[in-house]
Amino acid sequence: MHLLRGAVRTYAWGSRTAIAEFTGAPSPAPHPEAELWFGAHPGDPAWLQTDHGEQSLLDALRADPDGELGPVVRGRFGDTLPFLLKVLAADEPLSLQAHPSTEQAVEGFAREEQMGIPVSAPTRNYRDRSHKPEILVAVSHFEALAGFQPAARAAELMRALAPEVLEPFINLLSGESDADGLRALFTTWITCPQPYLDSLVPAVIDGAINYVRSGEKEFAAESRTVLELGERYPGDAGVLASMLLNRVTLEPGDAIYLPAGNLHAYLQGIGVEVMANSDNVLRGGLTPKHVDVAELLRVLDFSPANNVVVRPESHRDGAELVYDTPAPEFAVSVLNVDGARLGHEIDAPTGHDGPQILLCTEGAATLHAKTGAVLLERGAAAWVAADDGPIRLDAREPTRLFRVTVGI
C-alpha cells in the first residue's frame, strides 16, 4: 500500500481554489485546476509514493501486473487498470457530450484507424476501443444537465421562455414518440446554419431574461442555465439543446450514473467522478473543440430519462455505503467512520478481487494492509495492490473515504 499523488489537469472551466484547498496546496492556484486524476491512464498517471521515491502507477502495473492487479482482474481486463478516479472541480460549464457503447467504440476506433486519423488528432473521436460509463458523486452542491427530458416537459419550458420564436420547433415534438420528436428537434438545432442560430439564440435568451424577472419558479433553474450558457457560448446550438435536457441539482452524497448515449454537461460544483479508463467523448456543443454531428447523432440515446437517477440504488455494509451500478469496470462506495466507530480499528468489507484506490474527502484515518500502514488525510489517496488487502482503518475524527474497486 502506498500514498498516491494525483495528476492535476488544468482546463479553462476549472477552479483556482477548489482542488488546491482540497489537497492543502497553496490557494489560489496559478491556473484553473479542473481535475485531479488518480489512476493509470497513459495520458496522466498518478504517482506512488515509495521508500525509493515516486513511481508512476502505470510503470508499477507494467512491472508486476499479477501482484498489482491480481489474476482475476487480469483475466477480465488484461494488464490495465480498468477504472479512472477523478476529483472534478467545475467553476464553469463543461461541454455538452456523450460517450459511446462498447460496440460503437470498437467500430469507431477501427474505422478511424483505417482512415489514418492519428489518435492524437483533434478531429479524432475514438482514442480507444472502450465504452465510458461513469458515475459522479457530489462532494459539494453540484449542478448538471443529464439525459433528455420528456418531450411534453421540454415543450412547456420552451413555451414559457419564447413561445413566438420557438413554436415551429415545439411542433416537431408533436405527433411523434418522445424519442423521435426529441431526435428531430435536436438534429434540427445542431445542424442549423450559423446565421440562423445567431438570431434564434439571442431571442431565446431574451425570453429567459423575462422569465427570471417575472419571478416564476417552475423553470427558474432552466432559465438561468440558458442565460449562463448563452453568455459564455453566444450563438451555440448547445444553448438551445439545454432546454431538452433534465436540469439536475445534487447535494453532497447524491450521484448520477451516466450510461452510453446519455447527453450531459456538468455545470458547476465539486464531485468525485469514476469511469471506465477511456477517453472517448462525442461533443455536442458548448465548446470550441471538434464536434462531429453525424457521429454524435449515431451514438445518442434520445429516450427520455424520466427519472434521472440522482441517488443511485445503494446498499450499506457496516460503515460502507455502496453505489450500485451495472459497470463491470468499477464499483464505488463510501466508508463513513463516526460515532461509536471512532477510535477503533474497523475491518473494511472484503469481497473485492483486485486493486483498490481510497480517497479521503473528510477527516483522516490510518489504513492498515499486509505490507504496512499509511495516514490518509483530506485530499489524499492510497493505492492498495490486489495482493495487499484486506484493509483495516482507524479514525479519531469523523472521516469519509471513497473506495473504488473493480466491479463484480
VEXFIFI-263920 format. One line per field, with one value per residue: residue in one letter; z, y, x of N, C-alpha, C in turn. Coordinates in steps of 0.2 Angstrom, whole numbers. Example, Ala and Ser with C-alpha at 12.3 -4.5 7.8 and 13.67 -1.06 7.14 Angstrom:
res	(A,S) $
n_up	(39,35) $
n_north	(-28,-11) $
n_east	(66,64) $
ca_up	(39,36) $
ca_north	(-22,-5) $
ca_east	(62,68) $
c_up	(39,39) $
c_north	(-16,0) $
c_east	(66,64) $
//
This chain:
res	(M,H,L,L,R,G,A,V,R,T,Y,A,W,G,S,R,T,A,I,A,E,F,T,G,A,P,S,P,A,P,H,P,E,A,E,L,W,F,G,A,H,P,G,D,P,A,W,L,Q,T,D,H,G,E,Q,S,L,L,D,A,L,R,A,D,P,D,G,E,L,G,P,V,V,R,G,R,F,G,D,T,L,P,F,L,L,K,V,L,A,A,D,E,P,L,S,L,Q,A,H,P,S,T,E,Q,A,V,E,G,F,A,R,E,E,Q,M,G,I,P,V,S,A,P,T,R,N,Y,R,D,R,S,H,K,P,E,I,L,V,A,V,S,H,F,E,A,L,A,G,F,Q,P,A,A,R,A,A,E,L,M,R,A,L,A,P,E,V,L,E,P,F,I,N,L,L,S,G,E,S,D,A,D,G,L,R,A,L,F,T,T,W,I,T,C,P,Q,P,Y,L,D,S,L,V,P,A,V,I,D,G,A,I,N,Y,V,R,S,G,E,K,E,F,A,A,E,S,R,T,V,L,E,L,G,E,R,Y,P,G,D,A,G,V,L,A,S,M,L,L,N,R,V,T,L,E,P,G,D,A,I,Y,L,P,A,G,N,L,H,A,Y,L,Q,G,I,G,V,E,V,M,A,N,S,D,N,V,L,R,G,G,L,T,P,K,H,V,D,V,A,E,L,L,R,V,L,D,F,S,P,A,N,N,V,V,V,R,P,E,S,H,R,D,G,A,E,L,V,Y,D,T,P,A,P,E,F,A,V,S,V,L,N,V,D,G,A,R,L,G,H,E,I,D,A,P,T,G,H,D,G,P,Q,I,L,L,C,T,E,G,A,A,T,L,H,A,K,T,G,A,V,L,L,E,R,G,A,A,A,W,V,A,A,D,D,G,P,I,R,L,D,A,R,E,P,T,R,L,F,R,V,T,V,G,I) $
n_up	(0,-4,-3,-15,-27,-35,-52,-58,-69,-79,-85,-94,-88,-75,-57,-47,-34,-28,-29,-25,-11,-7,-7,1,-5,-10,-11,-20,-35,-48,-61,-68,-60,-65,-64,-54,-56,-52,-56,-69,-81,-98,-102,-91,-78,-60,-46,-36,-19,-14,-4,-11,-18,-30,-41,-56,-57,-68,-73,-62,-63,-75,-72,-62,-65,-60,-46,-43,-50,-49,-53,-56,-61,-71,-79,-84,-89,-94,-94,-88,-78,-75,-72,-69,-57,-53,-46,-48,-52,-56,-61,-71,-85,-92,-108,-119,-120,-125,-122,-131,-133,-130,-142,-152,-149,-152,-166,-171,-168,-175,-188,-189,-187,-199,-208,-206,-196,-185,-168,-159,-165,-166,-172,-170,-164,-158,-146,-141,-138,-130,-120,-110,-97,-82,-66,-55,-40,-29,-20,-16,-17,-32,-50,-65,-82,-88,-98,-109,-107,-104,-119,-118,-107,-110,-121,-113,-106,-116,-122,-111,-111,-124,-133,-146,-155,-154,-157,-170,-168,-157,-162,-169,-159,-158,-161,-163,-156,-140,-141,-155,-158,-150,-156,-169,-166,-159,-169,-179,-173,-170,-183,-189,-199,-195,-196,-194,-181,-174,-173,-167,-155,-147,-146,-138,-126,-122,-119,-108,-99,-97,-91,-79,-73,-70,-59,-58,-53,-58,-69,-66,-63,-76,-84,-79,-82,-97,-98,-93,-101,-113,-112,-111,-122,-135,-148,-149,-153,-142,-132,-135,-135,-121,-116,-119,-110,-94,-80,-66,-49,-37,-20,-7,-8,-16,-32,-49,-62,-78,-92,-108,-122,-116,-116,-109,-97,-86,-74,-63,-48,-36,-37,-35,-47,-56,-69,-83,-89,-101,-115,-124,-131,-137,-143,-141,-142,-134,-133,-140,-146,-157,-165,-170,-179,-186,-181,-167,-167,-170,-159,-149,-136,-137,-129,-116,-100,-88,-75,-68,-62,-47,-34,-34,-34,-19,-6,11,20,34,39,26,12,-3,-20,-32,-48,-65,-71,-76,-75,-63,-46,-34,-18,-1,14,29,44,60,76,87,80,80,85,85,77,62,51,34,23,14,-1,-13,-28,-32,-36,-26,-24,-12,-7,3,9,19,36,43,43,48,38,37,29,22,20,27,34,31,34,30,25,22,5,1,-7,-8,-14,-15,-18,-27,-20,-7,2,15,21,35,45,55,63,72,71,64,48,30,17,0,-9,-22,-33,-43,-53,-49) $
n_north	(-6,11,29,40,51,62,67,83,91,105,115,127,128,125,127,139,138,126,113,115,119,108,98,104,112,128,141,154,144,145,143,138,124,109,95,81,67,51,37,25,30,32,45,53,47,43,44,34,35,29,21,22,33,42,33,30,25,18,12,4,-6,-11,-17,-27,-34,-45,-45,-32,-30,-42,-59,-62,-49,-47,-57,-53,-40,-39,-32,-19,-6,-5,6,24,36,52,69,81,98,111,127,133,129,113,105,100,83,66,48,33,16,0,-7,3,10,1,-1,12,15,6,11,24,21,14,25,32,42,51,46,56,67,82,80,67,55,43,37,25,8,7,8,21,22,31,38,51,57,69,81,94,106,103,106,100,95,82,69,67,75,72,75,83,90,97,105,113,121,128,135,143,151,157,158,163,163,150,141,135,125,118,111,101,92,86,74,63,49,52,50,50,63,71,68,73,87,90,87,96,108,107,106,118,133,144,158,158,153,163,173,166,161,173,178,168,169,182,179,170,179,188,179,175,188,189,182,169,152,139,135,142,138,131,142,151,143,143,157,158,149,155,167,163,155,162,161,147,131,122,130,130,117,114,116,104,95,86,96,95,95,92,87,85,68,64,57,54,42,39,31,24,34,45,61,75,88,94,108,116,114,103,86,68,58,43,32,21,17,26,37,42,53,61,76,89,103,119,121,125,114,100,95,82,80,70,58,60,60,47,40,44,42,45,42,48,51,48,48,54,47,52,48,34,17,9,1,-4,-9,-12,0,5,12,8,12,6,1,-4,-5,-15,-11,-4,-2,8,15,22,25,28,34,36,42,28,21,28,29,15,1,-4,-16,-15,-20,-35,-45,-40,-43,-38,-23,-8,9,22,37,51,62,69,72,61,46,31,19,1,-12,-28,-25,-14,2,18,35,43,58,72,75,67,51,33,19,2,-13,-28,-39,-35,-33,-39,-23,-13,1,15,29,44,55,61,54,52,41,38,23,14,1,-14,-18,-31) $
n_east	(4,3,4,-4,0,-10,-13,-14,-25,-27,-39,-49,-62,-60,-57,-48,-46,-53,-48,-35,-37,-43,-33,-24,-14,-5,-17,-25,-23,-10,-16,-32,-38,-45,-47,-42,-33,-33,-26,-21,-21,-14,-12,-10,-4,-6,5,15,20,34,47,58,57,46,35,28,11,7,19,21,11,15,27,23,11,3,4,0,-13,-19,-24,-37,-43,-34,-37,-50,-48,-36,-19,-21,-27,-44,-52,-54,-52,-57,-56,-67,-68,-78,-79,-85,-97,-95,-92,-106,-109,-107,-105,-99,-106,-99,-99,-100,-89,-78,-81,-80,-67,-59,-63,-58,-45,-42,-45,-34,-32,-23,-21,-20,-25,-35,-47,-51,-62,-63,-52,-49,-54,-65,-80,-87,-94,-99,-99,-104,-102,-108,-98,-99,-112,-120,-122,-130,-133,-142,-147,-161,-176,-194,-204,-215,-213,-201,-207,-216,-207,-201,-212,-214,-203,-200,-212,-216,-205,-201,-211,-213,-203,-207,-218,-212,-210,-223,-235,-226,-217,-209,-195,-192,-197,-189,-176,-178,-180,-168,-158,-162,-158,-144,-139,-142,-139,-126,-129,-143,-144,-138,-147,-158,-154,-151,-164,-171,-163,-167,-180,-178,-173,-184,-192,-185,-186,-199,-202,-207,-206,-206,-198,-186,-173,-169,-170,-160,-149,-150,-147,-134,-126,-129,-122,-109,-107,-111,-123,-122,-128,-129,-134,-148,-151,-150,-162,-169,-165,-163,-163,-152,-150,-138,-134,-122,-116,-126,-129,-126,-128,-121,-124,-120,-123,-129,-133,-125,-120,-109,-111,-108,-98,-91,-85,-83,-78,-80,-75,-75,-59,-56,-55,-65,-75,-89,-94,-106,-108,-106,-92,-76,-70,-68,-83,-92,-105,-113,-108,-111,-125,-127,-123,-131,-144,-160,-171,-182,-175,-184,-184,-172,-157,-154,-150,-142,-147,-142,-133,-130,-116,-111,-100,-99,-106,-113,-113,-123,-120,-121,-109,-95,-82,-79,-83,-90,-90,-93,-84,-89,-84,-88,-96,-98,-89,-77,-60,-57,-51,-57,-63,-63,-76,-74,-72,-68,-60,-46,-36,-37,-42,-42,-49,-48,-60,-65,-60,-48,-38,-30,-24,-22,-14,-8,6,9,6,-3,-6,-20,-26,-37,-40,-30,-25,-24,-16,-20,-13,-18,-13,-12,-22,-33,-41,-39,-45,-42,-49,-49,-57,-72,-74,-73,-71,-69,-70,-64,-65,-63,-78,-90) $
ca_up	(0,-5,-4,-22,-29,-41,-58,-59,-76,-80,-91,-93,-84,-68,-51,-45,-27,-25,-29,-21,-4,-5,-6,5,-9,-10,-15,-27,-39,-54,-67,-66,-59,-66,-62,-51,-59,-48,-60,-73,-88,-101,-103,-85,-72,-54,-44,-30,-15,-11,0,-16,-22,-34,-46,-60,-56,-74,-73,-57,-66,-80,-69,-58,-66,-56,-39,-43,-52,-47,-58,-58,-64,-77,-84,-86,-92,-97,-89,-87,-73,-79,-70,-68,-52,-53,-42,-53,-49,-61,-60,-77,-88,-97,-115,-120,-123,-123,-123,-135,-131,-132,-149,-155,-148,-156,-173,-172,-167,-181,-194,-189,-189,-206,-211,-205,-192,-179,-161,-155,-169,-163,-175,-168,-160,-154,-145,-138,-140,-124,-118,-104,-92,-77,-60,-52,-33,-27,-14,-14,-21,-39,-55,-71,-86,-89,-101,-112,-103,-109,-124,-116,-102,-114,-124,-108,-105,-122,-122,-105,-112,-130,-137,-153,-159,-153,-158,-175,-166,-152,-167,-171,-154,-158,-166,-163,-149,-137,-143,-162,-158,-147,-161,-174,-164,-158,-176,-182,-170,-171,-190,-191,-201,-190,-196,-191,-174,-172,-172,-163,-148,-143,-144,-133,-121,-120,-116,-102,-95,-95,-86,-72,-70,-69,-53,-59,-50,-61,-74,-65,-64,-83,-87,-78,-86,-103,-98,-91,-107,-119,-111,-112,-129,-139,-155,-149,-153,-136,-128,-136,-133,-114,-114,-120,-105,-87,-75,-60,-43,-32,-14,-6,-7,-21,-38,-56,-66,-85,-97,-115,-126,-112,-117,-102,-96,-79,-75,-58,-42,-35,-36,-36,-54,-58,-75,-86,-91,-108,-117,-130,-130,-143,-141,-145,-141,-128,-133,-146,-149,-163,-164,-176,-178,-188,-176,-161,-168,-171,-153,-144,-134,-136,-125,-110,-94,-85,-68,-68,-55,-43,-29,-37,-29,-15,0,16,23,40,38,19,8,-9,-25,-36,-55,-69,-75,-74,-74,-57,-40,-30,-11,4,21,34,51,65,82,90,77,81,90,85,71,58,45,28,20,9,-7,-19,-31,-36,-33,-23,-23,-7,-7,9,7,26,42,42,45,47,34,38,25,24,19,31,36,29,36,24,27,17,-1,-1,-9,-7,-19,-12,-23,-26,-15,-1,6,16,24,42,46,62,63,78,70,58,42,24,12,-6,-11,-29,-34,-50,-52,-49) $
ca_north	(0,17,35,41,58,63,72,89,93,112,117,134,128,123,132,141,137,120,107,117,119,101,94,108,116,135,144,151,141,150,141,135,117,106,88,78,61,45,31,23,32,34,52,57,43,45,43,30,37,24,22,24,39,42,28,30,19,14,8,-1,-11,-15,-21,-33,-34,-50,-43,-26,-30,-49,-64,-61,-43,-48,-62,-50,-34,-38,-29,-12,-4,-4,12,30,40,59,74,86,105,115,134,135,123,109,104,95,77,59,43,28,10,-4,-9,9,12,-4,0,18,15,3,15,29,18,13,31,35,48,50,45,62,72,85,78,60,54,37,36,18,3,5,12,25,23,35,40,57,58,76,82,100,107,102,107,97,93,75,65,70,75,70,80,87,95,102,110,118,125,132,140,148,156,161,154,165,161,143,137,130,119,114,107,95,87,84,68,58,47,56,49,53,71,74,67,78,94,91,87,102,114,106,107,125,137,149,165,157,152,170,177,162,160,179,178,163,172,187,176,168,185,190,174,176,194,188,179,162,147,132,134,147,135,131,149,154,140,146,164,157,146,160,172,160,152,165,158,140,127,119,134,128,110,113,115,97,90,87,100,91,98,86,89,80,61,62,54,52,37,41,26,26,38,50,68,78,93,97,115,119,111,98,79,63,55,37,30,16,20,28,44,43,58,64,83,92,110,122,120,126,108,97,92,78,80,64,53,61,58,40,37,47,39,50,40,52,49,51,48,54,44,57,44,28,12,8,-4,-2,-15,-9,8,6,14,5,14,0,2,-10,-5,-20,-9,-1,-1,14,15,27,22,33,32,41,39,23,18,32,26,8,-2,-7,-20,-13,-25,-38,-47,-37,-47,-34,-17,-3,16,25,44,54,68,72,69,57,39,27,12,-4,-18,-33,-23,-8,7,25,40,46,64,75,77,62,45,27,13,-5,-18,-34,-44,-31,-32,-34,-16,-10,8,18,36,48,61,59,53,49,39,35,17,12,-6,-16,-21,-38) $
ca_east	(0,6,0,-4,-1,-14,-11,-18,-27,-29,-43,-52,-68,-59,-56,-41,-46,-56,-43,-29,-39,-45,-27,-19,-9,-7,-23,-27,-18,-9,-20,-38,-37,-51,-47,-36,-33,-30,-27,-16,-22,-7,-12,-8,-5,-4,12,15,25,38,53,63,55,40,35,22,7,7,25,21,7,18,32,21,3,-1,4,-4,-20,-22,-26,-44,-44,-30,-41,-55,-47,-29,-14,-23,-32,-50,-56,-51,-55,-56,-59,-68,-70,-81,-82,-89,-100,-91,-95,-111,-106,-110,-100,-101,-106,-93,-99,-99,-82,-74,-82,-77,-59,-57,-65,-54,-38,-42,-44,-27,-33,-19,-25,-19,-28,-41,-53,-52,-67,-62,-45,-48,-60,-69,-85,-85,-99,-97,-104,-102,-105,-107,-94,-102,-118,-117,-127,-128,-138,-141,-152,-166,-182,-200,-205,-220,-210,-197,-212,-219,-201,-200,-217,-213,-197,-201,-217,-217,-200,-200,-217,-211,-199,-211,-222,-208,-211,-230,-237,-221,-215,-204,-188,-192,-198,-183,-171,-180,-178,-161,-155,-163,-154,-137,-137,-144,-134,-124,-133,-150,-143,-136,-153,-163,-151,-152,-171,-172,-160,-172,-186,-176,-172,-190,-195,-182,-188,-206,-202,-210,-202,-206,-192,-181,-166,-168,-169,-154,-144,-150,-143,-127,-123,-129,-117,-102,-106,-116,-124,-121,-134,-130,-139,-155,-151,-150,-169,-171,-161,-165,-158,-151,-146,-135,-132,-116,-118,-131,-125,-129,-124,-122,-123,-118,-128,-133,-131,-125,-115,-108,-112,-104,-98,-85,-88,-79,-80,-77,-77,-70,-52,-57,-55,-69,-80,-93,-96,-112,-109,-103,-85,-73,-67,-71,-90,-94,-113,-116,-106,-114,-132,-127,-122,-136,-150,-165,-176,-182,-174,-190,-182,-165,-155,-150,-147,-142,-148,-136,-134,-125,-112,-107,-98,-99,-112,-111,-117,-124,-121,-120,-102,-90,-75,-78,-88,-89,-93,-90,-83,-90,-82,-90,-99,-95,-83,-71,-55,-57,-49,-63,-62,-67,-79,-70,-75,-65,-54,-42,-34,-42,-40,-46,-48,-51,-63,-66,-56,-41,-38,-24,-26,-18,-14,-2,13,11,1,-2,-10,-24,-29,-42,-37,-25,-27,-19,-16,-19,-12,-23,-11,-10,-28,-39,-39,-42,-44,-43,-50,-50,-62,-77,-70,-76,-67,-71,-67,-65,-63,-66,-84,-91) $
c_up	(0,-5,-12,-23,-35,-46,-59,-66,-75,-86,-89,-88,-77,-63,-49,-37,-24,-24,-24,-13,-2,-4,-1,2,-8,-14,-15,-31,-45,-60,-64,-66,-60,-64,-59,-52,-54,-52,-64,-80,-92,-102,-97,-79,-66,-52,-37,-26,-11,-7,-4,-20,-26,-40,-50,-58,-62,-75,-68,-60,-71,-77,-65,-59,-61,-49,-38,-44,-50,-53,-61,-63,-71,-82,-87,-91,-95,-91,-88,-82,-76,-77,-69,-62,-53,-48,-47,-50,-55,-59,-65,-81,-92,-103,-114,-123,-121,-125,-127,-131,-133,-139,-153,-155,-153,-164,-175,-172,-173,-188,-194,-190,-196,-211,-210,-201,-186,-172,-158,-159,-166,-166,-174,-163,-155,-153,-142,-140,-135,-123,-112,-100,-86,-72,-57,-45,-31,-20,-11,-18,-28,-44,-61,-75,-88,-92,-104,-107,-107,-113,-122,-111,-105,-118,-119,-107,-110,-123,-116,-107,-118,-135,-145,-157,-159,-155,-164,-173,-161,-156,-169,-165,-154,-163,-167,-156,-146,-140,-151,-162,-155,-152,-166,-172,-163,-164,-179,-180,-171,-178,-193,-194,-196,-190,-193,-183,-171,-170,-167,-156,-144,-141,-138,-126,-118,-117,-109,-97,-92,-90,-79,-69,-68,-62,-52,-56,-54,-65,-73,-66,-72,-86,-86,-81,-93,-103,-97,-98,-112,-118,-112,-119,-133,-146,-155,-149,-146,-131,-129,-134,-125,-112,-115,-114,-98,-83,-68,-55,-38,-26,-12,-4,-12,-27,-44,-59,-74,-89,-104,-118,-122,-113,-110,-102,-89,-79,-69,-51,-41,-34,-37,-42,-55,-64,-78,-89,-99,-109,-123,-128,-137,-141,-145,-144,-135,-128,-140,-149,-154,-161,-171,-175,-180,-183,-169,-161,-168,-164,-147,-142,-133,-132,-118,-104,-89,-77,-67,-61,-51,-37,-31,-32,-25,-9,5,19,28,39,31,16,1,-15,-31,-43,-59,-72,-72,-72,-67,-52,-36,-23,-7,10,25,41,56,71,85,87,78,86,90,78,68,52,39,25,14,3,-14,-22,-35,-32,-30,-23,-17,-7,-1,7,13,31,40,46,44,44,35,33,26,24,24,32,33,32,30,27,21,11,-3,-3,-8,-12,-15,-17,-22,-21,-9,4,11,20,31,42,53,61,70,77,64,52,36,19,6,-7,-18,-30,-41,-48,-52,-56) $
c_north	(6,23,36,48,58,68,77,91,101,113,124,134,126,129,133,139,130,115,109,117,112,97,98,111,123,137,151,149,146,149,138,127,113,99,86,70,56,39,30,25,34,41,56,52,46,42,39,33,32,26,24,29,38,37,29,24,15,10,3,-7,-15,-20,-27,-33,-39,-48,-37,-26,-37,-53,-63,-55,-44,-52,-58,-44,-33,-35,-21,-11,-2,3,18,34,47,63,79,93,109,122,136,128,119,108,99,89,71,54,37,21,6,-5,-3,11,7,-2,7,19,12,7,21,27,17,19,35,41,47,50,52,68,75,83,71,60,48,36,29,14,2,10,16,27,27,37,46,57,65,77,89,100,107,102,103,97,86,71,69,70,74,76,85,92,100,107,115,123,130,137,145,153,160,158,156,162,153,138,133,124,115,109,101,89,84,78,63,55,52,56,52,60,74,74,72,85,95,91,93,108,113,107,114,129,142,155,164,157,159,175,173,162,167,180,174,166,178,184,173,174,188,185,174,183,193,185,172,157,141,131,139,144,134,137,152,150,142,153,163,154,151,165,169,158,156,162,150,136,123,123,131,121,109,113,109,92,91,91,97,95,92,90,83,73,59,60,53,47,38,35,28,29,43,56,72,84,95,104,118,114,106,91,74,59,49,34,24,20,21,35,46,47,61,71,85,99,112,121,123,120,105,94,89,76,73,58,54,59,50,36,39,42,44,48,45,48,52,52,48,52,49,53,37,23,10,4,-2,-9,-12,-2,10,7,12,8,8,3,-4,-10,-11,-17,-6,-2,4,14,21,24,28,31,38,38,34,19,21,28,19,6,-6,-11,-18,-20,-28,-40,-44,-40,-42,-28,-12,4,19,33,47,61,72,69,66,50,35,20,7,-10,-22,-30,-17,-4,14,29,44,52,67,77,72,55,39,22,7,-10,-24,-39,-41,-31,-38,-27,-16,-3,10,26,39,54,58,59,50,48,36,29,15,6,-8,-19,-28,-41) $
c_east	(4,2,1,-5,-5,-11,-16,-19,-29,-33,-47,-58,-66,-59,-49,-41,-48,-51,-37,-31,-41,-38,-22,-14,-10,-13,-23,-21,-16,-13,-27,-37,-44,-52,-41,-37,-29,-31,-21,-17,-15,-6,-9,-9,-3,2,12,21,28,44,59,62,48,41,28,17,7,13,25,16,11,24,29,13,0,-1,-1,-11,-23,-24,-33,-46,-40,-34,-47,-54,-40,-25,-15,-28,-38,-54,-51,-55,-52,-59,-60,-71,-72,-83,-86,-92,-95,-95,-101,-108,-109,-104,-103,-102,-100,-93,-98,-92,-77,-75,-79,-70,-57,-58,-60,-46,-37,-42,-38,-27,-28,-23,-25,-22,-34,-47,-55,-57,-66,-54,-43,-54,-65,-75,-83,-91,-96,-102,-100,-106,-103,-103,-97,-109,-116,-123,-125,-135,-137,-147,-158,-172,-188,-201,-210,-217,-205,-202,-215,-213,-201,-206,-217,-208,-199,-205,-217,-211,-199,-206,-216,-207,-203,-216,-218,-209,-218,-231,-231,-220,-210,-197,-187,-193,-192,-177,-172,-178,-171,-157,-156,-159,-147,-135,-139,-138,-132,-128,-140,-149,-141,-142,-158,-160,-153,-160,-173,-169,-165,-178,-184,-175,-179,-193,-192,-185,-195,-207,-205,-204,-201,-200,-187,-174,-164,-167,-163,-148,-144,-146,-136,-123,-123,-124,-110,-101,-112,-117,-123,-127,-135,-134,-146,-156,-152,-158,-172,-169,-164,-160,-158,-147,-144,-133,-126,-119,-123,-126,-129,-125,-126,-120,-121,-124,-131,-130,-131,-120,-115,-108,-107,-104,-92,-88,-82,-82,-76,-79,-73,-64,-52,-57,-60,-75,-83,-96,-102,-113,-106,-96,-82,-70,-71,-78,-92,-101,-115,-114,-110,-121,-132,-126,-128,-142,-155,-171,-176,-179,-179,-188,-175,-162,-151,-147,-148,-144,-142,-138,-129,-122,-108,-106,-98,-105,-110,-116,-117,-125,-119,-113,-98,-84,-74,-84,-86,-93,-90,-90,-84,-89,-83,-94,-95,-89,-77,-66,-54,-55,-55,-60,-66,-70,-74,-74,-73,-59,-50,-39,-39,-38,-44,-44,-52,-54,-65,-63,-50,-42,-32,-26,-20,-19,-8,5,14,5,2,-7,-14,-28,-33,-38,-32,-28,-22,-21,-15,-19,-17,-20,-9,-16,-28,-36,-43,-41,-46,-44,-52,-55,-66,-73,-74,-71,-71,-67,-69,-62,-65,-73,-85,-93) $
//
